[in-house]
């Protein structure tokens, strides 16, 4: 497990959040579907050619819960990690 994944898992435990780690095949499918919907072409980094405009938020001024459309249901967190498809 990468350092990023460990830190996310520790934060979830501290906040009392439930994480579901996806298997490699399912994670690759989800990431592929998201790239098809939100990324144009095949840039070296997904954020270099977004299909829709994005909004930047300053985490020092806003909490995540104030930005998310709802705290109900599932939310996918896809961290950038070295060596492989992210699975969180």
PDB file of N, CA, C and O in Angstrom:
ATOM      1  N   UNK A   1       0.856  -1.175   0.000  1.00  0.00           N
ATOM      2  CA  UNK A   1       0.000   0.000   0.000  1.00  0.00           C
ATOM      3  C   UNK A   1       0.900   1.235   0.000  1.00  0.00           C
ATOM      4  O   UNK A   1       1.883   1.299   0.737  1.00  0.00           O
ATOM      5  N   UNK A   2       0.548   2.215  -0.840  1.00  0.00           N
ATOM      6  CA  UNK A   2       1.352   3.425  -0.943  1.00  0.00           C
ATOM      7  C   UNK A   2       1.156   4.324   0.275  1.00  0.00           C
ATOM      8  O   UNK A   2       0.216   4.142   1.048  1.00  0.00           O
ATOM      9  N   UNK A   3       2.052   5.294   0.436  1.00  0.00           N
ATOM     10  CA  UNK A   3       1.943   6.250   1.542  1.00  0.00           C
ATOM     11  C   UNK A   3       0.636   7.040   1.458  1.00  0.00           C
ATOM     12  O   UNK A   3       0.008   7.319   2.479  1.00  0.00           O
ATOM     13  N   UNK A   4       0.234   7.396   0.246  1.00  0.00           N
ATOM     14  CA  UNK A   4      -1.018   8.140   0.058  1.00  0.00           C
ATOM     15  C   UNK A   4      -2.203   7.301   0.542  1.00  0.00           C
ATOM     16  O   UNK A   4      -3.080   7.804   1.243  1.00  0.00           O
ATOM     17  N   UNK A   5      -2.224   6.031   0.167  1.00  0.00           N
ATOM     18  CA  UNK A   5      -3.320   5.153   0.590  1.00  0.00           C
ATOM     19  C   UNK A   5      -3.348   4.975   2.107  1.00  0.00           C
ATOM     20  O   UNK A   5      -4.420   4.949   2.711  1.00  0.00           O
ATOM     21  N   UNK A   6      -2.186   4.853   2.714  1.00  0.00           N
ATOM     22  CA  UNK A   6      -2.113   4.723   4.172  1.00  0.00           C
ATOM     23  C   UNK A   6      -2.670   5.970   4.843  1.00  0.00           C
ATOM     24  O   UNK A   6      -3.436   5.874   5.801  1.00  0.00           O
ATOM     25  N   UNK A   7      -2.285   7.143   4.339  1.00  0.00           N
ATOM     26  CA  UNK A   7      -2.769   8.398   4.931  1.00  0.00           C
ATOM     27  C   UNK A   7      -4.282   8.548   4.769  1.00  0.00           C
ATOM     28  O   UNK A   7      -4.955   9.028   5.680  1.00  0.00           O
ATOM     29  N   UNK A   8      -4.820   8.143   3.624  1.00  0.00           N
ATOM     30  CA  UNK A   8      -6.270   8.208   3.411  1.00  0.00           C
ATOM     31  C   UNK A   8      -6.983   7.261   4.375  1.00  0.00           C
ATOM     32  O   UNK A   8      -7.996   7.619   4.976  1.00  0.00           O
ATOM     33  N   UNK A   9      -6.449   6.065   4.511  1.00  0.00           N
ATOM     34  CA  UNK A   9      -7.055   5.087   5.420  1.00  0.00           C
ATOM     35  C   UNK A   9      -7.029   5.581   6.867  1.00  0.00           C
ATOM     36  O   UNK A   9      -8.016   5.436   7.588  1.00  0.00           O
ATOM     37  N   UNK A  10      -5.912   6.159   7.293  1.00  0.00           N
ATOM     38  CA  UNK A  10      -5.809   6.704   8.652  1.00  0.00           C
ATOM     39  C   UNK A  10      -6.805   7.840   8.866  1.00  0.00           C
ATOM     40  O   UNK A  10      -7.437   7.922   9.919  1.00  0.00           O
ATOM     41  N   UNK A  11      -6.945   8.708   7.879  1.00  0.00           N
ATOM     42  CA  UNK A  11      -7.899   9.826   7.990  1.00  0.00           C
ATOM     43  C   UNK A  11      -9.328   9.306   8.083  1.00  0.00           C
ATOM     44  O   UNK A  11     -10.124   9.819   8.869  1.00  0.00           O
ATOM     45  N   UNK A  12      -9.657   8.300   7.294  1.00  0.00           N
ATOM     46  CA  UNK A  12     -11.001   7.729   7.332  1.00  0.00           C
ATOM     47  C   UNK A  12     -11.299   7.135   8.702  1.00  0.00           C
ATOM     48  O   UNK A  12     -12.402   7.296   9.224  1.00  0.00           O
ATOM     49  N   UNK A  13     -10.335   6.460   9.277  1.00  0.00           N
ATOM     50  CA  UNK A  13     -10.520   5.875  10.610  1.00  0.00           C
ATOM     51  C   UNK A  13     -10.754   6.976  11.634  1.00  0.00           C
ATOM     52  O   UNK A  13     -11.666   6.881  12.456  1.00  0.00           O
ATOM     53  N   UNK A  14      -9.922   8.036  11.586  1.00  0.00           N
ATOM     54  CA  UNK A  14     -10.084   9.151  12.528  1.00  0.00           C
ATOM     55  C   UNK A  14     -11.449   9.818  12.391  1.00  0.00           C
ATOM     56  O   UNK A  14     -12.032  10.256  13.383  1.00  0.00           O
ATOM     57  N   UNK A  15     -11.962   9.895  11.149  1.00  0.00           N
ATOM     58  CA  UNK A  15     -13.236  10.567  10.904  1.00  0.00           C
ATOM     59  C   UNK A  15     -14.434   9.635  11.003  1.00  0.00           C
ATOM     60  O   UNK A  15     -15.579  10.073  10.892  1.00  0.00           O
ATOM     61  N   UNK A  16     -14.172   8.359  11.209  1.00  0.00           N
ATOM     62  CA  UNK A  16     -15.261   7.392  11.316  1.00  0.00           C
ATOM     63  C   UNK A  16     -15.945   7.113   9.993  1.00  0.00           C
ATOM     64  O   UNK A  16     -17.134   6.796   9.961  1.00  0.00           O
ATOM     65  N   UNK A  17     -15.201   7.228   8.895  1.00  0.00           N
ATOM     66  CA  UNK A  17     -15.763   6.988   7.566  1.00  0.00           C
ATOM     67  C   UNK A  17     -15.469   5.564   7.124  1.00  0.00           C
ATOM     68  O   UNK A  17     -14.429   5.000   7.463  1.00  0.00           O
ATOM     69  N   UNK A  18     -16.377   5.000   6.378  1.00  0.00           N
ATOM     70  CA  UNK A  18     -16.203   3.650   5.857  1.00  0.00           C
ATOM     71  C   UNK A  18     -15.606   3.721   4.463  1.00  0.00           C
ATOM     72  O   UNK A  18     -16.118   4.439   3.604  1.00  0.00           O
ATOM     73  N   UNK A  19     -14.531   2.983   4.232  1.00  0.00           N
ATOM     74  CA  UNK A  19     -13.905   2.912   2.917  1.00  0.00           C
ATOM     75  C   UNK A  19     -14.161   1.553   2.302  1.00  0.00           C
ATOM     76  O   UNK A  19     -14.155   0.532   2.990  1.00  0.00           O
ATOM     77  N   UNK A  20     -14.383   1.552   1.018  1.00  0.00           N
ATOM     78  CA  UNK A  20     -14.464   0.300   0.275  1.00  0.00           C
ATOM     79  C   UNK A  20     -13.356   0.335  -0.761  1.00  0.00           C
ATOM     80  O   UNK A  20     -13.376   1.166  -1.669  1.00  0.00           O
ATOM     81  N   UNK A  21     -12.404  -0.548  -0.633  1.00  0.00           N
ATOM     82  CA  UNK A  21     -11.287  -0.607  -1.570  1.00  0.00           C
ATOM     83  C   UNK A  21     -11.713  -1.481  -2.748  1.00  0.00           C
ATOM     84  O   UNK A  21     -12.100  -2.635  -2.566  1.00  0.00           O
ATOM     85  N   UNK A  22     -11.640  -0.928  -3.946  1.00  0.00           N
ATOM     86  CA  UNK A  22     -12.032  -1.667  -5.143  1.00  0.00           C
ATOM     87  C   UNK A  22     -10.921  -2.605  -5.587  1.00  0.00           C
ATOM     88  O   UNK A  22      -9.740  -2.315  -5.394  1.00  0.00           O
ATOM     89  N   UNK A  23     -11.297  -3.715  -6.173  1.00  0.00           N
ATOM     90  CA  UNK A  23     -10.322  -4.613  -6.765  1.00  0.00           C
ATOM     91  C   UNK A  23      -9.723  -3.976  -8.003  1.00  0.00           C
ATOM     92  O   UNK A  23     -10.276  -3.013  -8.535  1.00  0.00           O
ATOM     93  N   UNK A  24      -8.604  -4.499  -8.466  1.00  0.00           N
ATOM     94  CA  UNK A  24      -7.890  -3.902  -9.606  1.00  0.00           C
ATOM     95  C   UNK A  24      -8.749  -3.803 -10.859  1.00  0.00           C
ATOM     96  O   UNK A  24      -8.719  -2.780 -11.543  1.00  0.00           O
ATOM     97  N   UNK A  25      -9.514  -4.843 -11.173  1.00  0.00           N
ATOM     98  CA  UNK A  25     -10.329  -4.844 -12.394  1.00  0.00           C
ATOM     99  C   UNK A  25     -11.432  -3.795 -12.289  1.00  0.00           C
ATOM    100  O   UNK A  25     -11.641  -3.020 -13.222  1.00  0.00           O
ATOM    101  N   UNK A  26     -12.132  -3.767 -11.169  1.00  0.00           N
ATOM    102  CA  UNK A  26     -13.208  -2.794 -10.970  1.00  0.00           C
ATOM    103  C   UNK A  26     -12.658  -1.371 -10.943  1.00  0.00           C
ATOM    104  O   UNK A  26     -13.251  -0.466 -11.530  1.00  0.00           O
ATOM    105  N   UNK A  27     -11.528  -1.168 -10.265  1.00  0.00           N
ATOM    106  CA  UNK A  27     -10.918   0.163 -10.198  1.00  0.00           C
ATOM    107  C   UNK A  27     -10.542   0.654 -11.589  1.00  0.00           C
ATOM    108  O   UNK A  27     -10.797   1.809 -11.928  1.00  0.00           O
ATOM    109  N   UNK A  28      -9.938  -0.211 -12.395  1.00  0.00           N
ATOM    110  CA  UNK A  28      -9.554   0.176 -13.753  1.00  0.00           C
ATOM    111  C   UNK A  28     -10.784   0.537 -14.577  1.00  0.00           C
ATOM    112  O   UNK A  28     -10.741   1.472 -15.377  1.00  0.00           O
ATOM    113  N   UNK A  29     -11.880  -0.196 -14.387  1.00  0.00           N
ATOM    114  CA  UNK A  29     -13.120   0.081 -15.113  1.00  0.00           C
ATOM    115  C   UNK A  29     -13.690   1.450 -14.711  1.00  0.00           C
ATOM    116  O   UNK A  29     -14.079   2.240 -15.572  1.00  0.00           O
ATOM    117  N   UNK A  30     -13.735   1.722 -13.416  1.00  0.00           N
ATOM    118  CA  UNK A  30     -14.260   3.008 -12.926  1.00  0.00           C
ATOM    119  C   UNK A  30     -13.403   4.157 -13.434  1.00  0.00           C
ATOM    120  O   UNK A  30     -13.933   5.147 -13.937  1.00  0.00           O
ATOM    121  N   UNK A  31     -12.087   4.039 -13.310  1.00  0.00           N
ATOM    122  CA  UNK A  31     -11.180   5.094 -13.779  1.00  0.00           C
ATOM    123  C   UNK A  31     -11.346   5.301 -15.280  1.00  0.00           C
ATOM    124  O   UNK A  31     -11.368   6.440 -15.747  1.00  0.00           O
ATOM    125  N   UNK A  32     -11.464   4.219 -16.036  1.00  0.00           N
ATOM    126  CA  UNK A  32     -11.663   4.323 -17.484  1.00  0.00           C
ATOM    127  C   UNK A  32     -12.949   5.050 -17.841  1.00  0.00           C
ATOM    128  O   UNK A  32     -12.963   5.890 -18.741  1.00  0.00           O
ATOM    129  N   UNK A  33     -14.035   4.727 -17.132  1.00  0.00           N
ATOM    130  CA  UNK A  33     -15.314   5.393 -17.389  1.00  0.00           C
ATOM    131  C   UNK A  33     -15.254   6.878 -17.039  1.00  0.00           C
ATOM    132  O   UNK A  33     -15.810   7.714 -17.751  1.00  0.00           O
ATOM    133  N   UNK A  34     -14.581   7.196 -15.947  1.00  0.00           N
ATOM    134  CA  UNK A  34     -14.448   8.605 -15.564  1.00  0.00           C
ATOM    135  C   UNK A  34     -13.598   9.374 -16.563  1.00  0.00           C
ATOM    136  O   UNK A  34     -13.915  10.515 -16.898  1.00  0.00           O
ATOM    137  N   UNK A  35     -12.520   8.760 -17.043  1.00  0.00           N
ATOM    138  CA  UNK A  35     -11.680   9.417 -18.054  1.00  0.00           C
ATOM    139  C   UNK A  35     -12.475   9.661 -19.329  1.00  0.00           C
ATOM    140  O   UNK A  35     -12.357  10.728 -19.932  1.00  0.00           O
ATOM    141  N   UNK A  36     -13.291   8.680 -19.754  1.00  0.00           N
ATOM    142  CA  UNK A  36     -14.113   8.852 -20.962  1.00  0.00           C
ATOM    143  C   UNK A  36     -15.066  10.023 -20.812  1.00  0.00           C
ATOM    144  O   UNK A  36     -15.296  10.765 -21.767  1.00  0.00           O
ATOM    145  N   UNK A  37     -15.615  10.193 -19.631  1.00  0.00           N
ATOM    146  CA  UNK A  37     -16.621  11.231 -19.409  1.00  0.00           C
ATOM    147  C   UNK A  37     -16.010  12.613 -19.186  1.00  0.00           C
ATOM    148  O   UNK A  37     -16.556  13.612 -19.654  1.00  0.00           O
ATOM    149  N   UNK A  38     -14.886  12.679 -18.478  1.00  0.00           N
ATOM    150  CA  UNK A  38     -14.378  13.970 -18.032  1.00  0.00           C
ATOM    151  C   UNK A  38     -13.062  14.425 -18.654  1.00  0.00           C
ATOM    152  O   UNK A  38     -12.643  15.560 -18.427  1.00  0.00           O
ATOM    153  N   UNK A  39     -12.396  13.567 -19.436  1.00  0.00           N
ATOM    154  CA  UNK A  39     -11.085  13.925 -19.997  1.00  0.00           C
ATOM    155  C   UNK A  39     -11.122  13.786 -21.513  1.00  0.00           C
ATOM    156  O   UNK A  39     -11.614  12.790 -22.042  1.00  0.00           O
ATOM    157  N   UNK A  40     -10.597  14.796 -22.208  1.00  0.00           N
ATOM    158  CA  UNK A  40     -10.496  14.731 -23.665  1.00  0.00           C
ATOM    159  C   UNK A  40      -9.174  14.069 -24.045  1.00  0.00           C
ATOM    160  O   UNK A  40      -8.125  14.385 -23.482  1.00  0.00           O
ATOM    161  N   UNK A  41      -9.237  13.167 -24.986  1.00  0.00           N
ATOM    162  CA  UNK A  41      -8.014  12.538 -25.487  1.00  0.00           C
ATOM    163  C   UNK A  41      -7.310  11.703 -24.434  1.00  0.00           C
ATOM    164  O   UNK A  41      -7.942  11.113 -23.558  1.00  0.00           O
ATOM    165  N   UNK A  42      -5.988  11.666 -24.537  1.00  0.00           N
ATOM    166  CA  UNK A  42      -5.188  10.877 -23.611  1.00  0.00           C
ATOM    167  C   UNK A  42      -3.976  11.696 -23.149  1.00  0.00           C
ATOM    168  O   UNK A  42      -2.838  11.353 -23.469  1.00  0.00           O
ATOM    169  N   UNK A  43      -4.221  12.784 -22.396  1.00  0.00           N
ATOM    170  CA  UNK A  43      -3.096  13.608 -21.946  1.00  0.00           C
ATOM    171  C   UNK A  43      -2.234  12.833 -20.944  1.00  0.00           C
ATOM    172  O   UNK A  43      -2.692  11.860 -20.345  1.00  0.00           O
ATOM    173  N   UNK A  44      -0.984  13.271 -20.769  1.00  0.00           N
ATOM    174  CA  UNK A  44      -0.095  12.564 -19.833  1.00  0.00           C
ATOM    175  C   UNK A  44      -0.597  12.655 -18.395  1.00  0.00           C
ATOM    176  O   UNK A  44      -0.305  11.775 -17.584  1.00  0.00           O
ATOM    177  N   UNK A  45      -1.334  13.686 -18.073  1.00  0.00           N
ATOM    178  CA  UNK A  45      -1.984  13.829 -16.772  1.00  0.00           C
ATOM    179  C   UNK A  45      -3.434  14.219 -17.039  1.00  0.00           C
ATOM    180  O   UNK A  45      -3.682  15.130 -17.830  1.00  0.00           O
ATOM    181  N   UNK A  46      -4.383  13.567 -16.411  1.00  0.00           N
ATOM    182  CA  UNK A  46      -5.808  13.758 -16.711  1.00  0.00           C
ATOM    183  C   UNK A  46      -6.261  15.203 -16.591  1.00  0.00           C
ATOM    184  O   UNK A  46      -7.142  15.633 -17.336  1.00  0.00           O
ATOM    185  N   UNK A  47      -5.680  15.960 -15.673  1.00  0.00           N
ATOM    186  CA  UNK A  47      -6.141  17.334 -15.448  1.00  0.00           C
ATOM    187  C   UNK A  47      -5.673  18.318 -16.519  1.00  0.00           C
ATOM    188  O   UNK A  47      -6.069  19.484 -16.496  1.00  0.00           O
ATOM    189  N   UNK A  48      -4.847  17.872 -17.445  1.00  0.00           N
ATOM    190  CA  UNK A  48      -4.349  18.766 -18.490  1.00  0.00           C
ATOM    191  C   UNK A  48      -5.358  19.019 -19.606  1.00  0.00           C
ATOM    192  O   UNK A  48      -5.207  19.983 -20.356  1.00  0.00           O
ATOM    193  N   UNK A  49      -6.381  18.181 -19.734  1.00  0.00           N
ATOM    194  CA  UNK A  49      -7.370  18.375 -20.800  1.00  0.00           C
ATOM    195  C   UNK A  49      -8.750  17.906 -20.354  1.00  0.00           C
ATOM    196  O   UNK A  49      -9.280  16.921 -20.867  1.00  0.00           O
ATOM    197  N   UNK A  50      -9.320  18.623 -19.398  1.00  0.00           N
ATOM    198  CA  UNK A  50     -10.647  18.282 -18.898  1.00  0.00           C
ATOM    199  C   UNK A  50     -11.719  18.625 -19.929  1.00  0.00           C
ATOM    200  O   UNK A  50     -11.623  19.639 -20.620  1.00  0.00           O
ATOM    201  N   UNK A  51     -12.736  17.778 -20.025  1.00  0.00           N
ATOM    202  CA  UNK A  51     -13.815  17.973 -20.990  1.00  0.00           C
ATOM    203  C   UNK A  51     -14.797  19.058 -20.537  1.00  0.00           C
ATOM    204  O   UNK A  51     -15.499  19.642 -21.361  1.00  0.00           O
ATOM    205  N   UNK A  52     -14.845  19.323 -19.250  1.00  0.00           N
ATOM    206  CA  UNK A  52     -15.737  20.351 -18.709  1.00  0.00           C
ATOM    207  C   UNK A  52     -14.923  21.287 -17.826  1.00  0.00           C
ATOM    208  O   UNK A  52     -13.911  20.876 -17.257  1.00  0.00           O
ATOM    209  N   UNK A  53     -15.351  22.536 -17.707  1.00  0.00           N
ATOM    210  CA  UNK A  53     -14.620  23.462 -16.838  1.00  0.00           C
ATOM    211  C   UNK A  53     -14.608  22.956 -15.393  1.00  0.00           C
ATOM    212  O   UNK A  53     -15.553  22.302 -14.951  1.00  0.00           O
ATOM    213  N   UNK A  54     -13.556  23.255 -14.678  1.00  0.00           N
ATOM    214  CA  UNK A  54     -13.482  22.838 -13.280  1.00  0.00           C
ATOM    215  C   UNK A  54     -13.445  24.070 -12.381  1.00  0.00           C
ATOM    216  O   UNK A  54     -13.200  25.190 -12.828  1.00  0.00           O
ATOM    217  N   UNK A  55     -13.693  23.824 -11.113  1.00  0.00           N
ATOM    218  CA  UNK A  55     -13.645  24.874 -10.114  1.00  0.00           C
ATOM    219  C   UNK A  55     -12.574  24.519  -9.108  1.00  0.00           C
ATOM    220  O   UNK A  55     -12.505  23.378  -8.651  1.00  0.00           O
ATOM    221  N   UNK A  56     -11.740  25.475  -8.759  1.00  0.00           N
ATOM    222  CA  UNK A  56     -10.693  25.261  -7.771  1.00  0.00           C
ATOM    223  C   UNK A  56     -11.178  25.771  -6.421  1.00  0.00           C
ATOM    224  O   UNK A  56     -11.718  26.872  -6.317  1.00  0.00           O
ATOM    225  N   UNK A  57     -10.978  24.956  -5.390  1.00  0.00           N
ATOM    226  CA  UNK A  57     -11.382  25.325  -4.039  1.00  0.00           C
ATOM    227  C   UNK A  57     -10.154  25.409  -3.148  1.00  0.00           C
ATOM    228  O   UNK A  57      -9.228  24.608  -3.276  1.00  0.00           O
ATOM    229  N   UNK A  58     -10.150  26.364  -2.260  1.00  0.00           N
ATOM    230  CA  UNK A  58      -9.063  26.529  -1.301  1.00  0.00           C
ATOM    231  C   UNK A  58      -9.450  25.788  -0.022  1.00  0.00           C
ATOM    232  O   UNK A  58     -10.360  26.211   0.691  1.00  0.00           O
ATOM    233  N   UNK A  59      -8.767  24.695   0.267  1.00  0.00           N
ATOM    234  CA  UNK A  59      -9.132  23.867   1.420  1.00  0.00           C
ATOM    235  C   UNK A  59      -8.904  24.576   2.753  1.00  0.00           C
ATOM    236  O   UNK A  59      -9.409  24.125   3.781  1.00  0.00           O
ATOM    237  N   UNK A  60      -8.158  25.668   2.754  1.00  0.00           N
ATOM    238  CA  UNK A  60      -7.988  26.408   4.010  1.00  0.00           C
ATOM    239  C   UNK A  60      -9.217  27.264   4.322  1.00  0.00           C
ATOM    240  O   UNK A  60      -9.398  27.709   5.456  1.00  0.00           O
ATOM    241  N   UNK A  61     -10.065  27.493   3.304  1.00  0.00           N
ATOM    242  CA  UNK A  61     -11.261  28.314   3.512  1.00  0.00           C
ATOM    243  C   UNK A  61     -12.568  27.522   3.456  1.00  0.00           C
ATOM    244  O   UNK A  61     -13.597  27.991   3.941  1.00  0.00           O
ATOM    245  N   UNK A  62     -12.531  26.326   2.868  1.00  0.00           N
ATOM    246  CA  UNK A  62     -13.746  25.532   2.701  1.00  0.00           C
ATOM    247  C   UNK A  62     -13.525  24.100   3.166  1.00  0.00           C
ATOM    248  O   UNK A  62     -12.438  23.544   3.011  1.00  0.00           O
ATOM    249  N   UNK A  63     -14.560  23.518   3.733  1.00  0.00           N
ATOM    250  CA  UNK A  63     -14.486  22.099   4.092  1.00  0.00           C
ATOM    251  C   UNK A  63     -15.003  21.274   2.926  1.00  0.00           C
ATOM    252  O   UNK A  63     -15.769  21.769   2.099  1.00  0.00           O
ATOM    253  N   UNK A  64     -14.591  20.035   2.862  1.00  0.00           N
ATOM    254  CA  UNK A  64     -15.039  19.145   1.786  1.00  0.00           C
ATOM    255  C   UNK A  64     -16.557  19.003   1.794  1.00  0.00           C
ATOM    256  O   UNK A  64     -17.181  18.975   0.734  1.00  0.00           O
ATOM    257  N   UNK A  65     -17.156  18.912   2.982  1.00  0.00           N
ATOM    258  CA  UNK A  65     -18.607  18.743   3.061  1.00  0.00           C
ATOM    259  C   UNK A  65     -19.365  19.944   2.511  1.00  0.00           C
ATOM    260  O   UNK A  65     -20.514  19.797   2.095  1.00  0.00           O
ATOM    261  N   UNK A  66     -18.756  21.131   2.495  1.00  0.00           N
ATOM    262  CA  UNK A  66     -19.438  22.302   1.939  1.00  0.00           C
ATOM    263  C   UNK A  66     -19.351  22.346   0.417  1.00  0.00           C
ATOM    264  O   UNK A  66     -20.077  23.109  -0.220  1.00  0.00           O
ATOM    265  N   UNK A  67     -18.474  21.540  -0.172  1.00  0.00           N
ATOM    266  CA  UNK A  67     -18.281  21.522  -1.617  1.00  0.00           C
ATOM    267  C   UNK A  67     -19.050  20.384  -2.274  1.00  0.00           C
ATOM    268  O   UNK A  67     -19.564  20.535  -3.382  1.00  0.00           O
ATOM    269  N   UNK A  68     -19.127  19.249  -1.593  1.00  0.00           N
ATOM    270  CA  UNK A  68     -19.833  18.099  -2.163  1.00  0.00           C
ATOM    271  C   UNK A  68     -21.316  18.402  -2.315  1.00  0.00           C
ATOM    272  O   UNK A  68     -21.899  19.072  -1.462  1.00  0.00           O
ATOM    273  N   UNK A  69     -21.935  17.919  -3.387  1.00  0.00           N
ATOM    274  CA  UNK A  69     -23.362  18.177  -3.574  1.00  0.00           C
ATOM    275  C   UNK A  69     -24.224  17.492  -2.525  1.00  0.00           C
ATOM    276  O   UNK A  69     -25.331  17.950  -2.241  1.00  0.00           O
ATOM    277  N   UNK A  70     -23.737  16.406  -1.946  1.00  0.00           N
ATOM    278  CA  UNK A  70     -24.506  15.670  -0.945  1.00  0.00           C
ATOM    279  C   UNK A  70     -23.563  14.831  -0.104  1.00  0.00           C
ATOM    280  O   UNK A  70     -22.526  14.377  -0.588  1.00  0.00           O
ATOM    281  N   UNK A  71     -23.916  14.629   1.139  1.00  0.00           N
ATOM    282  CA  UNK A  71     -23.129  13.745   1.993  1.00  0.00           C
ATOM    283  C   UNK A  71     -23.763  12.357   2.017  1.00  0.00           C
ATOM    284  O   UNK A  71     -23.336  11.492   2.783  1.00  0.00           O
ATOM    285  N   UNK A  72     -24.765  12.143   1.194  1.00  0.00           N
ATOM    286  CA  UNK A  72     -25.455  10.854   1.090  1.00  0.00           C
ATOM    287  C   UNK A  72     -24.899  10.082  -0.092  1.00  0.00           C
ATOM    288  O   UNK A  72     -24.424  10.677  -1.059  1.00  0.00           O
ATOM    289  N   UNK A  73     -24.957   8.774  -0.020  1.00  0.00           N
ATOM    290  CA  UNK A  73     -24.551   7.952  -1.151  1.00  0.00           C
ATOM    291  C   UNK A  73     -23.050   7.748  -1.217  1.00  0.00           C
ATOM    292  O   UNK A  73     -22.318   8.089  -0.288  1.00  0.00           O
ATOM    293  N   UNK A  74     -22.606   7.185  -2.332  1.00  0.00           N
ATOM    294  CA  UNK A  74     -21.203   6.849  -2.517  1.00  0.00           C
ATOM    295  C   UNK A  74     -20.437   7.989  -3.161  1.00  0.00           C
ATOM    296  O   UNK A  74     -20.964   8.726  -3.994  1.00  0.00           O
ATOM    297  N   UNK A  75     -19.201   8.116  -2.764  1.00  0.00           N
ATOM    298  CA  UNK A  75     -18.284   9.078  -3.359  1.00  0.00           C
ATOM    299  C   UNK A  75     -17.005   8.337  -3.693  1.00  0.00           C
ATOM    300  O   UNK A  75     -16.487   7.587  -2.866  1.00  0.00           O
ATOM    301  N   UNK A  76     -16.491   8.537  -4.891  1.00  0.00           N
ATOM    302  CA  UNK A  76     -15.243   7.901  -5.283  1.00  0.00           C
ATOM    303  C   UNK A  76     -14.104   8.873  -5.055  1.00  0.00           C
ATOM    304  O   UNK A  76     -14.143  10.014  -5.514  1.00  0.00           O
ATOM    305  N   UNK A  77     -13.091   8.412  -4.342  1.00  0.00           N
ATOM    306  CA  UNK A  77     -11.862   9.159  -4.161  1.00  0.00           C
ATOM    307  C   UNK A  77     -10.799   8.402  -4.936  1.00  0.00           C
ATOM    308  O   UNK A  77     -10.517   7.240  -4.646  1.00  0.00           O
ATOM    309  N   UNK A  78     -10.214   9.062  -5.919  1.00  0.00           N
ATOM    310  CA  UNK A  78      -9.231   8.404  -6.775  1.00  0.00           C
ATOM    311  C   UNK A  78      -7.914   9.148  -6.628  1.00  0.00           C
ATOM    312  O   UNK A  78      -7.655  10.103  -7.360  1.00  0.00           O
ATOM    313  N   UNK A  79      -7.079   8.719  -5.685  1.00  0.00           N
ATOM    314  CA  UNK A  79      -5.803   9.407  -5.463  1.00  0.00           C
ATOM    315  C   UNK A  79      -4.792   9.070  -6.558  1.00  0.00           C
ATOM    316  O   UNK A  79      -4.821   7.987  -7.142  1.00  0.00           O
ATOM    317  N   UNK A  80      -3.916  10.003  -6.815  1.00  0.00           N
ATOM    318  CA  UNK A  80      -2.794   9.756  -7.726  1.00  0.00           C
ATOM    319  C   UNK A  80      -1.713   9.031  -6.925  1.00  0.00           C
ATOM    320  O   UNK A  80      -1.187   9.564  -5.948  1.00  0.00           O
ATOM    321  N   UNK A  81      -1.393   7.826  -7.346  1.00  0.00           N
ATOM    322  CA  UNK A  81      -0.338   7.061  -6.676  1.00  0.00           C
ATOM    323  C   UNK A  81       0.647   6.553  -7.710  1.00  0.00           C
ATOM    324  O   UNK A  81       0.301   6.372  -8.877  1.00  0.00           O
ATOM    325  N   UNK A  82       1.853   6.330  -7.282  1.00  0.00           N
ATOM    326  CA  UNK A  82       2.871   5.781  -8.186  1.00  0.00           C
ATOM    327  C   UNK A  82       2.668   4.276  -8.326  1.00  0.00           C
ATOM    328  O   UNK A  82       2.404   3.573  -7.351  1.00  0.00           O
ATOM    329  N   UNK A  83       2.797   3.806  -9.549  1.00  0.00           N
ATOM    330  CA  UNK A  83       2.810   2.363  -9.781  1.00  0.00           C
ATOM    331  C   UNK A  83       1.460   1.689  -9.666  1.00  0.00           C
ATOM    332  O   UNK A  83       1.235   0.934  -8.720  1.00  0.00           O
ATOM    333  N   UNK A  84       0.570   1.932 -10.582  1.00  0.00           N
ATOM    334  CA  UNK A  84      -0.664   1.174 -10.619  1.00  0.00           C
ATOM    335  C   UNK A  84      -1.916   2.011 -10.557  1.00  0.00           C
ATOM    336  O   UNK A  84      -1.874   3.227 -10.366  1.00  0.00           O
ATOM    337  N   UNK A  85      -3.031   1.329 -10.722  1.00  0.00           N
ATOM    338  CA  UNK A  85      -4.339   1.977 -10.686  1.00  0.00           C
ATOM    339  C   UNK A  85      -4.750   2.201  -9.240  1.00  0.00           C
ATOM    340  O   UNK A  85      -4.690   1.272  -8.435  1.00  0.00           O
ATOM    341  N   UNK A  86      -5.163   3.408  -8.896  1.00  0.00           N
ATOM    342  CA  UNK A  86      -5.639   3.658  -7.541  1.00  0.00           C
ATOM    343  C   UNK A  86      -6.890   2.835  -7.267  1.00  0.00           C
ATOM    344  O   UNK A  86      -7.676   2.587  -8.182  1.00  0.00           O
ATOM    345  N   UNK A  87      -7.089   2.406  -6.017  1.00  0.00           N
ATOM    346  CA  UNK A  87      -8.201   1.529  -5.711  1.00  0.00           C
ATOM    347  C   UNK A  87      -9.078   2.059  -4.603  1.00  0.00           C
ATOM    348  O   UNK A  87      -9.898   1.298  -4.088  1.00  0.00           O
ATOM    349  N   UNK A  88      -8.964   3.314  -4.198  1.00  0.00           N
ATOM    350  CA  UNK A  88      -9.818   3.854  -3.151  1.00  0.00           C
ATOM    351  C   UNK A  88     -10.934   4.664  -3.760  1.00  0.00           C
ATOM    352  O   UNK A  88     -11.768   5.208  -3.036  1.00  0.00           O
TER     353      UNK A  88
END
